[in-house]
Amino acid sequence: MFHFSQQHQSRFGCRLCGSLQTLSVTAMIAFGQLGSAMAEGKVEQNREVVVTASRVPLPAQRVGSAVTVITSKDIKRKQVRVLSDVMREVPGVAVSRSGTVGTFTQVRIRGAEGNHTLVLVDGIEVNDPSGGSEFDFGNLLAADIERIEVLRGPQSALYGSDAIGGVINIITKKGRGRTTATISVEGGTFRTGQAAASVRGGGDGYHFSLGGTGFTTDGVSIAPESEGNHEQDGHRNQTYHVKLGVSPLDNLEIEVFGRYVRSTTKTDPQPAIAGIIRTVDGDRETETRQRTGRVQVKYSLFDGAWEHMIGAGFNEEKADSFTNDALTFEGDGQKATYHYQTNVNFETPAVAAATHSLTFLVEREDEAQVTRSAFGSSDLDITNNSYVGEYRVGLWNRLFLSGSVRYDDNEIFEDATTFRTTAAYLHAETGTRLHGSYGTGVKNPTLSELFGSGPNFVPNPALRPEKSKGWDVGVEQSFFDDRLIVDVTYFNNRITDLIQGAGDTAVNLGGTSGIHGLEVIAKARITKGLTFTGQYTYTDGEDANGTELIRRAKHLASANFAYEFLDGRVRLDLGVDYNGKQKDWQFSDFFSTRTNVTLDDFVLVNVAASYELLDGVEVFGRIENLLDKDYQEVLGYSSPGIGAFVGVRATIGLF
């Protein structure tokens, strides 16, 4: 009877041997000390609900895919101002920023490329068609972010192209309860300042959130000062957002979201010369305007057991580049999506105490880019129609399985079929959770690679889509009555037809590019008010020619200690991020040749503190790069040294 309800490789082991022996000895000592030191309290063991893993809300413990959630509480405690900074503490994620705050910032997941990461803001795809199909994290402030879900591994079965490495879903704040206004101001080193204001609230049948943030910094010289460069390269950012929702009926929800970002970023050039290409002081500036919007209607039947969602999303990013105040490049990338999704949930209690869920999705995606420069112009567009189905089942409240398939009908490339399957098994008696996934991915060539133009670039309309097969398997184990949780995951991804630059064009590499590695996560509640979170990631990636992939450090790690006392009125945070040695390209002879060089490893230490003076009034401060480390994440681009910042925040109840 049906009831409706809501709802290795030996080579890998050898390479890791030394690192893992050291890690395991350290871990055993730490865990032993931890067991005797812990007092009352348990780590929140995946209590949260995640949406990205299956395009519907699911308890995290029932998800077989590897997913990490960052909350607004985490962002506030760490005092993160640019969202990419908090991504450094996510396992499997590598961040590459081309200099100071606001400059072009790439995020790679599990060794895949930057444009293999699909980025969503409130469900809207924001990868820029005119920017190599990547999302630039340099323009993303953190002031209005409620949570971030980072889904690792090939996800094309649910999200199509751009999701070979994974998906990052950024969810903005939603109004709840009493209407309140929040105002904050801060300032500090490098003539940095930020001011933010918002009004939020909600009740029966409605919610709203409106706000704006202004950020400014004079920054530092992106071109290395050690080579005689001293001109500061600053960044200005204005971000405005609105999120509204109404429920005219108990089973009908309408939501509207809008976001506007305007920024100006100064950079330095790399002149084409005979010999090694270097970054030097120069008057270059890029002005960016980003408009993002979405509307969605959700209608539910049978007490929510059958849901219907229809919506449309739009993202446009315009970028104008100037050299010595002269306009040298214009880019305009647009992406519009239209979808209908239906979810059906039911139970079969007499058969394995099973819960079942079905999702069907029909989606249309239109991409367009317009570019203009002295070297040529482009006006291109492409349309993709997709059909998705997923089935999820839970058995005996222990075993949770899912399978999904997607068919993409593309007007340029061959039609593509991708799939994904996941499994999670809970053994509550021992505090053990097993999880794993297998999926295929596809990444279409960018419009620029196919048809674009540039001073030295020749488009290649014969490019084939990149394809991948990836899997992971892991175990999550709790210790000391859930006061410590450790998760260890092995991942493996194989990419064929990887697109890389070759001379003055882009080509598909023959053979298979392989990436594999290990992710270790630990969460602990040491004493009352004191928590620890740490992660270590090992990544080994080579292209089909056996060349190590650039800007993917083999070793990444982070540790974070958070302490609250005086009934939570005082909060302290210590974060340590380690980025191991990594490869990058060094160009020479008018960019005609390149060599593989190694960037030094580095450690970033950040401390933050806040104190609630009165109810709703808080003072805060932080020190970034406490050790004043001189480092480069991209060859030739310097990063800021030590910086100190202070501010005040007030929240007022209105009605």
C-alpha positions as CSV (number, residue, x, y, z in Angstrom):
1,M,0.0,0.0,0.0
2,F,1.3,3.4,-0.9
3,H,1.3,6.4,1.5
4,F,2.1,9.9,0.4
5,S,4.5,11.8,2.7
6,Q,6.8,14.8,2.7
7,Q,9.7,14.5,2.7
8,H,43.1,2.6,-6.1
9,Q,45.7,2.7,-7.0
10,S,49.0,1.4,-5.6
11,R,50.8,4.4,-7.1
12,F,48.5,6.7,-5.1
13,G,49.2,4.8,-1.9
14,C,53.0,5.0,-2.4
15,R,52.9,8.8,-3.0
16,L,50.8,9.4,0.0
17,C,52.7,7.1,2.3
18,G,54.9,9.7,4.0
19,S,52.3,12.3,4.3
20,L,49.7,9.9,5.7
21,Q,52.0,8.4,8.3
22,T,52.8,11.8,9.7
23,L,49.1,12.8,9.5
24,S,48.0,9.6,11.3
25,V,50.5,9.9,14.1
26,T,49.5,13.5,14.7
27,A,45.8,12.6,14.5
28,M,46.2,9.8,17.1
29,I,48.0,12.0,19.5
30,A,45.4,14.8,19.0
31,F,42.4,12.4,19.3
32,G,43.8,10.9,22.5
33,Q,44.2,14.4,24.1
34,L,40.8,15.3,22.7
35,G,39.0,12.4,24.3
36,S,40.2,13.3,27.8
37,A,39.7,17.1,27.3
38,M,36.2,17.1,25.9
39,A,33.3,18.1,28.2
40,E,29.6,18.3,27.6
41,G,28.3,18.9,24.2
42,K,28.2,17.1,20.8
43,V,29.2,18.2,17.3
44,E,26.3,18.9,15.1
45,Q,26.7,15.7,12.9
46,N,25.2,16.7,9.6
47,R,22.0,18.0,11.1
48,E,21.6,20.5,8.3
49,V,19.4,20.0,5.2
50,V,21.1,20.4,1.8
51,V,19.4,21.3,-1.4
52,T,22.1,21.2,-4.1
53,A,22.8,17.4,-3.9
54,S,19.4,16.5,-5.5
55,R,17.7,19.8,-6.3
56,V,15.4,19.1,-3.4
57,P,15.9,19.5,0.4
58,L,17.4,16.4,1.9
59,P,19.0,15.7,5.3
60,A,22.8,15.8,4.8
61,Q,23.3,12.4,6.5
62,R,21.2,10.8,3.7
63,V,23.3,12.2,0.9
64,G,25.8,10.0,-0.8
65,S,27.7,12.8,-2.5
66,A,30.4,14.8,-0.8
67,V,29.0,18.1,0.3
68,T,30.1,20.9,2.6
69,V,27.9,23.6,4.1
70,I,29.1,27.0,5.2
71,T,26.6,29.0,7.2
72,S,26.2,32.8,7.8
73,K,27.2,32.1,11.4
74,D,30.6,30.8,10.1
75,I,31.0,33.8,7.9
76,K,30.1,36.3,10.6
77,R,32.4,34.6,13.2
78,K,35.4,34.6,10.8
79,Q,34.5,38.1,9.6
80,V,35.0,37.1,6.0
81,R,34.3,40.0,3.6
82,V,35.2,38.4,0.2
83,L,33.4,35.0,-0.1
84,S,36.4,33.2,-1.7
85,D,38.4,33.6,1.5
86,V,36.1,31.1,3.4
87,M,36.3,28.7,0.5
88,R,39.9,28.0,1.4
89,E,38.6,25.9,4.4
90,V,36.5,23.6,2.2
91,P,38.0,20.2,1.5
92,G,38.9,19.6,-2.2
93,V,38.7,23.3,-3.1
94,A,41.7,25.4,-4.4
95,V,41.5,29.2,-4.6
96,S,43.7,31.2,-6.9
97,R,43.5,35.0,-6.7
98,S,45.4,37.2,-9.1
99,G,46.7,39.7,-6.6
100,T,44.8,41.9,-4.1
101,V,41.2,41.8,-3.0
102,G,38.8,42.1,-6.0
103,T,41.1,40.8,-8.7
104,F,40.2,37.8,-10.8
105,T,39.7,34.8,-8.5
106,Q,39.3,31.2,-9.6
107,V,37.9,28.3,-7.5
108,R,38.8,24.7,-8.6
109,I,37.1,21.6,-7.1
110,R,39.0,18.3,-6.9
111,G,41.7,19.4,-9.4
112,A,39.3,20.2,-12.2
113,E,39.5,23.5,-14.1
114,G,38.0,26.8,-12.9
115,N,35.3,26.6,-15.6
116,H,34.5,23.1,-14.5
117,T,32.9,24.6,-11.3
118,L,29.3,25.5,-11.8
119,V,28.3,28.5,-9.6
120,L,24.7,29.2,-8.6
121,V,23.3,32.2,-6.7
122,D,19.9,31.4,-5.4
123,G,19.6,28.7,-8.1
124,I,20.7,31.0,-10.9
125,E,23.7,30.0,-13.0
126,V,26.2,32.8,-12.9
127,N,29.1,31.5,-14.9
128,D,30.0,34.1,-17.5
129,P,29.8,33.0,-21.2
130,S,32.0,36.0,-22.2
131,G,34.6,35.2,-19.5
132,G,35.6,31.6,-20.5
133,S,32.4,30.2,-18.9
134,E,33.9,30.9,-15.4
135,F,32.6,32.8,-12.4
136,D,34.9,35.5,-11.0
137,F,34.7,35.2,-7.2
138,G,36.6,38.4,-6.9
139,N,33.4,40.4,-7.2
140,L,31.4,38.4,-4.6
141,L,31.0,40.0,-1.2
142,A,29.8,38.0,1.7
143,A,27.5,40.4,3.6
144,D,24.1,39.0,2.4
145,I,25.0,35.3,2.2
146,E,22.9,32.9,4.3
147,R,24.7,29.7,3.4
148,I,27.0,28.0,0.8
149,E,26.7,24.4,-0.3
150,V,29.8,23.0,-2.1
151,L,28.9,19.7,-3.9
152,R,32.0,17.9,-5.1
153,G,32.4,15.5,-8.0
154,P,30.8,15.3,-11.5
155,Q,27.3,16.7,-11.3
156,S,26.3,17.1,-15.0
157,A,23.4,14.6,-14.5
158,L,21.6,17.3,-12.5
159,Y,23.2,20.5,-13.7
160,G,24.6,19.9,-17.2
161,S,27.7,21.6,-18.6
162,D,30.2,23.3,-16.3
163,A,29.8,20.8,-13.5
164,I,32.7,18.4,-14.1
165,G,34.4,19.4,-10.8
166,G,31.3,20.2,-8.8
167,V,28.7,22.8,-7.9
168,I,28.8,25.8,-5.5
169,N,25.3,27.0,-4.6
170,I,25.3,30.4,-2.8
171,I,22.0,31.1,-1.0
172,T,21.3,34.7,0.1
173,K,19.6,35.7,3.3
174,K,15.8,35.5,3.7
175,G,13.6,37.5,6.0
176,R,12.1,35.8,9.0
177,G,10.1,36.9,12.0
178,R,10.2,40.4,13.4
179,T,11.3,43.2,11.0
180,T,14.8,44.3,11.8
181,A,17.3,46.7,10.4
182,T,21.1,46.0,10.6
183,I,23.8,48.6,9.9
184,S,27.6,47.9,10.1
185,V,30.7,50.0,9.3
186,E,34.4,49.1,9.4
187,G,37.8,50.3,8.3
188,G,41.4,49.3,8.4
189,T,44.7,48.7,6.6
190,F,45.2,49.6,2.9
191,R,42.6,52.3,3.4
192,T,39.9,49.6,3.4
193,G,36.3,50.3,4.4
194,Q,33.0,48.6,4.2
195,A,29.5,49.8,5.0
196,A,26.4,47.5,4.9
197,A,22.7,48.0,5.7
198,S,19.7,45.7,5.4
199,V,16.1,45.4,6.4
200,R,14.5,41.9,6.8
201,G,11.4,40.4,8.1
202,G,8.6,37.9,7.5
203,G,5.4,36.4,8.8
204,D,2.5,34.2,7.8
205,G,2.4,34.3,4.0
206,Y,5.3,36.7,3.3
207,H,9.0,37.4,3.7
208,F,11.3,40.1,2.5
209,S,15.0,41.1,2.6
210,L,16.6,44.2,1.1
211,G,20.1,45.4,1.5
212,G,23.2,47.0,0.1
213,T,27.0,46.8,0.8
214,G,29.8,49.2,-0.3
215,F,33.4,48.0,-0.1
216,T,36.5,50.0,-1.0
217,T,40.3,49.4,-0.7
218,D,43.4,51.0,-2.1
219,G,45.0,47.5,-2.0
220,V,48.7,46.9,-2.7
221,S,50.8,46.7,-5.9
222,I,49.8,43.6,-7.8
223,A,53.1,43.8,-9.6
224,P,55.8,42.5,-7.2
225,E,57.3,45.3,-5.2
226,S,60.6,43.3,-5.0
227,E,60.9,44.1,-8.8
228,G,60.6,47.9,-8.3
229,N,56.8,48.2,-8.5
230,H,54.9,50.4,-6.0
231,E,51.7,51.6,-7.6
232,Q,48.6,50.5,-5.5
233,D,45.9,48.6,-7.2
234,G,42.5,49.2,-5.5
235,H,39.0,47.8,-5.7
236,R,35.5,49.3,-5.3
237,N,32.4,47.2,-5.1
238,Q,28.7,48.1,-4.6
239,T,26.3,45.2,-4.1
240,Y,22.5,45.5,-3.8
241,H,20.0,42.7,-3.3
242,V,16.3,42.1,-2.9
243,K,14.5,38.9,-2.0
244,L,10.7,38.8,-1.7
245,G,8.2,36.0,-1.2
246,V,4.4,35.7,-0.8
247,S,2.0,32.8,-0.2
248,P,-1.5,33.8,-1.3
249,L,-2.6,30.2,-0.6
250,D,-1.3,27.6,1.8
251,N,0.0,25.5,-1.1
252,L,1.2,28.3,-3.3
253,E,4.5,30.2,-3.0
254,I,5.9,33.0,-5.2
255,E,9.4,34.2,-4.8
256,V,11.4,37.0,-6.6
257,F,15.1,37.6,-6.3
258,G,17.3,40.3,-7.7
259,R,21.0,41.3,-7.3
260,Y,23.1,44.0,-8.8
261,V,26.9,44.4,-8.5
262,R,29.0,47.2,-9.8
263,S,32.7,47.1,-9.3
264,T,36.0,48.8,-10.4
265,T,39.3,46.9,-10.2
266,K,42.7,48.3,-11.0
267,T,45.3,45.8,-12.3
268,D,48.8,45.8,-13.9
269,P,49.8,44.6,-17.3
270,Q,52.2,41.9,-18.6
271,P,53.7,43.6,-21.7
272,A,54.6,41.3,-24.6
273,I,58.4,41.3,-24.8
274,A,61.3,39.2,-25.9
275,G,62.4,37.2,-22.8
276,I,60.4,36.4,-19.7
277,I,57.0,38.1,-19.4
278,R,56.6,40.0,-16.1
279,T,53.9,42.0,-14.4
280,V,54.8,45.7,-14.2
281,D,53.1,48.8,-12.9
282,G,50.6,50.3,-15.3
283,D,47.3,52.1,-15.6
284,R,44.7,49.4,-16.2
285,E,41.2,49.2,-14.9
286,T,38.2,47.0,-15.4
287,E,34.6,48.1,-14.7
288,T,32.1,45.3,-14.1
289,R,28.3,45.4,-13.9
290,Q,26.4,42.2,-13.0
291,R,22.6,41.8,-13.0
292,T,21.0,38.6,-11.6
293,G,17.3,37.9,-11.2
294,R,14.9,35.0,-10.7
295,V,11.2,34.4,-10.3
296,Q,9.7,31.1,-9.2
297,V,6.2,29.8,-8.5
298,K,5.8,26.6,-6.4
299,Y,2.4,24.8,-6.1
300,S,1.9,21.8,-3.9
301,L,-0.7,19.1,-3.7
302,F,-1.6,16.3,-1.3
303,D,-0.1,18.1,1.7
304,G,3.2,18.7,-0.1
305,A,3.6,15.2,-1.5
306,W,3.4,16.4,-5.1
307,E,5.2,19.7,-5.9
308,H,5.3,21.7,-9.1
309,M,7.9,24.5,-9.7
310,I,8.1,26.8,-12.7
311,G,10.7,29.5,-12.9
312,A,13.0,31.7,-14.9
313,G,16.5,33.1,-14.1
314,F,18.7,35.6,-15.8
315,N,22.3,36.6,-15.3
316,E,24.2,39.3,-17.3
317,E,27.8,40.4,-16.8
318,K,29.3,43.4,-18.6
319,A,33.0,44.2,-18.3
320,D,34.8,47.2,-19.8
321,S,38.6,47.3,-19.7
322,F,40.6,50.5,-19.9
323,T,44.3,51.2,-20.5
324,N,45.5,54.7,-19.8
325,D,41.8,55.7,-19.7
326,A,41.2,54.4,-23.2
327,L,38.5,51.7,-23.7
328,T,40.3,48.6,-25.0
329,F,37.8,45.7,-24.5
330,E,34.1,45.3,-24.0
331,G,32.5,42.0,-23.0
332,D,28.9,41.2,-22.4
333,G,27.8,37.7,-21.3
334,Q,24.2,36.6,-20.8
335,K,22.6,33.4,-19.6
336,A,18.9,32.8,-19.3
337,T,17.3,29.7,-18.0
338,Y,13.6,28.5,-17.9
339,H,12.6,25.4,-16.1
340,Y,9.7,23.2,-14.9
341,Q,10.3,20.8,-12.1
342,T,8.0,18.3,-10.4
343,N,8.7,16.2,-7.3
344,V,6.6,13.3,-6.0
345,N,7.2,11.7,-2.6
346,F,5.5,8.6,-1.2
347,E,6.1,5.7,1.2
348,T,5.7,1.9,1.1
349,P,5.9,1.0,4.9
350,A,5.2,-2.7,4.2
351,V,8.1,-3.0,1.8
352,A,11.5,-2.3,3.5
353,A,9.9,0.6,5.4
354,A,10.8,2.5,2.2
355,T,10.5,6.2,1.3
356,H,10.5,7.1,-2.3
357,S,11.0,10.4,-4.2
358,L,10.9,11.2,-7.9
359,T,12.0,14.3,-9.6
360,F,11.5,15.3,-13.2
361,L,13.0,18.5,-14.8
362,V,12.7,20.2,-18.1
363,E,15.1,23.1,-18.7
364,R,16.0,25.5,-21.5
365,E,19.2,27.5,-21.4
366,D,20.2,30.4,-23.7
367,E,23.7,31.7,-23.7
368,A,25.1,34.7,-25.5
369,Q,28.2,36.8,-25.7
370,V,29.2,40.0,-27.3
371,T,32.8,41.2,-27.3
372,R,34.5,44.2,-28.9
373,S,38.1,45.2,-29.2
374,A,40.7,46.5,-31.6
375,F,41.5,42.9,-32.5
376,G,38.0,41.9,-33.5
377,S,34.4,41.5,-32.3
378,S,32.0,38.6,-31.7
379,D,28.2,38.3,-31.3
380,L,27.4,34.6,-30.5
381,D,24.6,32.6,-28.9
382,I,23.7,29.0,-28.2
383,T,20.7,27.2,-26.9
384,N,20.5,23.9,-24.9
385,N,17.4,21.9,-24.0
386,S,17.6,19.4,-21.1
387,Y,15.5,16.7,-19.6
388,V,16.3,15.3,-16.2
389,G,15.0,12.4,-14.1
390,E,16.0,11.3,-10.6
391,Y,14.8,8.6,-8.2
392,R,15.7,8.5,-4.5
393,V,14.8,5.7,-2.1
394,G,15.4,5.2,1.6
395,L,15.3,1.7,3.1
396,W,14.8,0.8,6.8
397,N,15.9,4.4,7.6
398,R,19.5,3.2,7.0
399,L,20.3,2.8,3.4
400,F,19.7,5.8,1.0
401,L,20.2,5.4,-2.8
402,S,19.7,7.7,-5.7
403,G,20.0,7.6,-9.5
404,S,19.7,10.4,-12.0
405,V,20.0,10.8,-15.7
406,R,20.1,13.8,-18.0
407,Y,19.7,14.3,-21.7
408,D,21.0,17.5,-23.3
409,D,19.9,18.5,-26.8
410,N,22.4,21.1,-28.0
411,E,22.2,22.9,-31.3
412,I,26.0,22.8,-31.9
413,F,27.4,19.7,-30.3
414,E,26.4,16.1,-30.3
415,D,23.5,15.4,-27.8
416,A,24.9,14.2,-24.5
417,T,23.6,11.8,-21.9
418,T,25.0,11.9,-18.4
419,F,24.1,10.0,-15.2
420,R,24.9,9.8,-11.5
421,T,24.3,7.3,-8.7
422,T,24.9,7.8,-5.0
423,A,24.6,5.7,-1.8
424,A,24.7,6.4,1.9
425,Y,24.5,3.9,4.7
426,L,23.9,4.8,8.4
427,H,25.0,2.5,11.2
428,A,23.8,4.3,14.3
429,E,25.0,1.7,16.7
430,T,28.6,2.5,16.0
431,G,28.2,6.1,14.8
432,T,29.3,5.2,11.3
433,R,28.2,6.5,7.9
434,L,29.4,5.1,4.6
435,H,28.9,7.2,1.5
436,G,29.9,7.1,-2.2
437,S,28.9,8.3,-5.6
438,Y,29.7,7.7,-9.3
439,G,28.9,10.1,-12.1
440,T,29.7,11.3,-15.6
441,G,30.2,14.9,-16.7
442,V,30.4,17.0,-19.8
443,K,31.8,20.5,-20.4
444,N,31.1,22.2,-23.7
445,P,33.8,24.4,-25.2
446,T,33.3,28.1,-24.5
447,L,32.0,30.4,-27.2
448,S,35.3,32.3,-27.2
449,E,37.3,29.0,-27.7
450,L,35.0,28.1,-30.6
451,F,34.4,31.4,-32.4
452,G,36.0,34.2,-30.4
453,S,38.9,36.4,-31.4
454,G,41.9,38.2,-29.9
455,P,45.3,39.7,-30.7
456,N,47.0,36.3,-30.9
457,F,44.2,33.8,-30.5
458,V,42.8,31.7,-33.3
459,P,39.3,30.2,-32.6
460,N,38.8,26.5,-33.1
461,P,35.3,25.5,-34.1
462,A,36.3,21.9,-34.3
463,L,36.7,21.6,-30.5
464,R,34.8,18.7,-28.8
465,P,33.2,18.8,-25.4
466,E,35.3,17.6,-22.4
467,K,33.9,14.5,-20.8
468,S,34.6,13.0,-17.4
469,K,33.9,9.9,-15.2
470,G,34.3,10.4,-11.5
471,W,33.7,8.5,-8.3
472,D,34.3,8.8,-4.6
473,V,33.9,6.6,-1.5
474,G,34.2,7.5,2.1
475,V,33.5,6.8,5.7
476,E,32.3,9.2,8.4
477,Q,32.9,8.1,12.0
478,S,31.9,9.7,15.3
479,F,33.9,9.3,18.5
480,F,33.5,10.1,22.2
481,D,29.7,10.2,22.1
482,D,29.6,12.4,18.9
483,R,32.0,15.0,20.3
484,L,34.4,14.2,17.5
485,I,33.5,13.4,13.9
486,V,36.0,12.4,11.2
487,D,35.2,11.9,7.5
488,V,37.8,10.4,5.1
489,T,36.9,10.3,1.3
490,Y,38.9,9.0,-1.7
491,F,38.0,10.6,-5.0
492,N,39.0,9.7,-8.6
493,N,38.2,11.7,-11.8
494,R,39.1,10.9,-15.4
495,I,38.7,13.6,-18.1
496,T,38.9,13.0,-21.8
497,D,39.3,15.6,-24.5
498,L,40.6,18.1,-21.9
499,I,40.7,21.5,-23.6
500,Q,44.0,23.4,-23.1
501,G,45.8,26.3,-24.8
502,A,48.3,25.2,-27.4
503,G,50.3,28.1,-28.9
504,D,47.8,30.6,-30.3
505,T,44.7,28.4,-30.1
506,A,42.8,25.9,-28.0
507,V,42.9,22.1,-28.6
508,N,41.5,18.9,-27.2
509,L,44.3,16.8,-25.7
510,G,44.3,13.2,-26.7
511,G,44.2,10.5,-24.1
512,T,42.9,10.8,-20.5
513,S,43.8,13.3,-17.8
514,G,43.7,11.8,-14.4
515,I,43.0,13.3,-11.0
516,H,42.7,11.5,-7.7
517,G,43.1,12.3,-4.1
518,L,42.0,12.2,-0.5
519,E,39.9,14.5,1.7
520,V,40.0,14.3,5.5
521,I,37.6,16.3,7.6
522,A,37.5,16.6,11.4
523,K,35.0,18.4,13.6
524,A,35.2,18.5,17.4
525,R,33.6,20.1,20.4
526,I,36.6,20.3,22.8
527,T,35.0,22.0,25.8
528,K,31.9,24.1,26.3
529,G,32.1,27.0,23.9
530,L,35.3,25.7,22.1
531,T,35.1,23.9,18.8
532,F,37.6,22.8,16.2
533,T,37.2,22.2,12.4
534,G,40.0,21.0,10.2
535,Q,40.5,19.5,6.8
536,Y,43.4,18.1,4.7
537,T,43.2,17.5,0.9
538,Y,45.7,15.6,-1.2
539,T,45.3,16.0,-5.0
540,D,47.4,14.4,-7.7
541,G,46.4,15.6,-11.2
542,E,48.2,15.2,-14.5
543,D,47.1,15.9,-18.1
544,A,47.2,13.2,-20.8
545,N,50.8,14.1,-21.5
546,G,51.8,13.5,-17.8
547,T,52.3,17.2,-17.0
548,E,51.2,18.3,-13.5
549,L,48.1,20.5,-13.7
550,I,48.7,24.1,-12.8
551,R,47.4,25.9,-9.7
552,R,46.4,22.7,-8.0
553,A,48.5,22.3,-4.9
554,K,49.0,18.6,-3.9
555,H,48.6,19.5,-0.3
556,L,45.9,21.8,1.1
557,A,45.0,22.0,4.8
558,S,43.2,24.3,7.2
559,A,42.4,24.4,11.0
560,N,39.9,26.6,12.7
561,F,39.3,27.1,16.5
562,A,36.2,29.0,17.6
563,Y,35.6,30.0,21.2
564,E,32.5,31.6,22.8
565,F,32.1,32.7,26.4
566,L,30.1,35.2,28.6
567,D,26.9,33.6,27.3
568,G,28.1,34.0,23.7
569,R,28.6,37.7,24.0
570,V,32.4,37.3,23.2
571,R,33.5,35.3,20.2
572,L,37.1,34.5,19.2
573,D,38.2,32.8,16.0
574,L,41.6,31.5,14.9
575,G,42.1,30.2,11.3
576,V,45.2,28.7,9.8
577,D,45.2,27.9,6.1
578,Y,48.1,26.0,4.4
579,N,48.6,26.0,0.6
580,G,51.3,23.7,-0.6
581,K,53.7,24.1,-3.5
582,Q,52.0,24.3,-6.9
583,K,52.8,24.6,-10.6
584,D,52.1,27.6,-12.8
585,W,53.0,28.7,-16.3
586,Q,55.8,31.2,-17.0
587,F,55.4,32.8,-20.4
588,S,58.2,34.3,-22.5
589,D,59.0,35.6,-26.0
590,F,55.8,37.5,-26.7
591,F,53.8,34.7,-25.0
592,S,54.9,32.2,-27.7
593,T,56.6,29.8,-25.3
594,R,55.8,28.7,-21.7
595,T,57.6,26.8,-19.1
596,N,56.4,25.0,-15.9
597,V,57.5,26.7,-12.7
598,T,56.8,26.0,-9.0
599,L,55.2,28.5,-6.6
600,D,56.3,28.4,-3.0
601,D,53.9,27.1,-0.3
602,F,52.5,29.5,2.3
603,V,50.6,29.7,5.5
604,L,47.9,32.3,6.2
605,V,46.9,33.0,9.8
606,N,43.8,35.0,10.5
607,V,42.3,36.0,13.9
608,A,39.0,37.6,14.7
609,A,37.1,38.7,17.8
610,S,33.8,40.3,18.6
611,Y,32.0,41.6,21.7
612,E,28.4,42.4,22.2
613,L,28.4,45.6,24.1
614,L,24.6,45.8,24.4
615,D,21.7,43.8,23.0
616,G,22.0,44.3,19.3
617,V,25.2,46.3,19.4
618,E,28.5,44.6,18.6
619,V,32.1,45.7,18.1
620,F,34.5,43.5,16.2
621,G,38.0,43.3,14.8
622,R,40.3,41.0,12.9
623,I,43.9,40.6,11.7
624,E,44.5,39.1,8.3
625,N,47.7,37.4,7.3
626,L,49.0,37.7,10.9
627,L,52.4,36.3,9.9
628,D,52.8,39.0,7.2
629,K,53.5,36.2,4.6
630,D,54.7,37.3,1.2
631,Y,53.1,34.9,-1.3
632,Q,51.7,34.4,-4.8
633,E,48.8,32.3,-5.8
634,V,49.2,33.2,-9.5
635,L,52.7,33.7,-10.9
636,G,53.7,37.4,-11.1
637,Y,50.8,38.7,-8.9
638,S,51.5,39.8,-5.3
639,S,49.0,39.5,-2.5
640,P,48.4,41.7,0.6
641,G,50.5,41.5,3.7
642,I,49.3,41.9,7.3
643,G,46.2,43.9,7.7
644,A,44.1,45.0,10.8
645,F,40.4,46.0,10.7
646,V,37.8,47.2,13.2
647,G,34.1,47.9,13.1
648,V,30.7,48.1,14.8
649,R,27.4,46.5,14.0
650,A,23.9,47.4,15.2
651,T,20.6,45.6,14.8
652,I,17.4,47.3,15.6
653,G,13.9,45.9,15.8
654,L,11.4,48.0,13.8
655,F,8.0,46.4,14.2
